[in-house]
Amino acid sequence: MNTNVINNLFERVWTYIYDTCYEFYKGLTTNPQWLLMRKIGRFKIGRDIMRYLSSGSAKSSQLSVCERNSLFTGVNVDEAVNYLKTEGFYLGINLPQNVVQEIVEFAKSTACYGNRKSELGFYYDRKQQAQSKSLKKFLQGYYFNTALLCPFNVTNRIRHN
């Protein structure tokens, strides 16, 4: 093997290790619970353990579903819950157009961060310029603190439905 291949491999491995450690550091210093759930939640056994640990409290604090006040009209709640439990998704839930429009407006007017790095902030309509300036292709766009910044009525309505 020539030295260029070895150097390239070393650089890629070192960059991966550095990025992973940086992500862990940022997660631990900003929101440790989120980091823990993100890492454990990737594995089925982690999700099963959390489901078991929270099952007692979930039964005592279940919210009653009032379909008249829901954003999601025409959804069979029992069917949706069963699909979510067995398949992990349910295709019969659609946001109303006005909520979608509010989310789109939020996304257009709020800074997005390339590859989840706070120093790579940009507005979505300027994504190409931001990638050119940073000399990096953005694989992810991330909006920090969306629950705090997104219009109150949108996030609360979705969260409580």
Helices and strands as residue ranges (DSSP letters): H 3-30, H 32-40, H 44-60, G 67-69, H 77-86, H 97-109, E 112-114, G 118-120, E 121-122, G 124-126, H 127-134, E 141-142, H 146-149, H 152-159
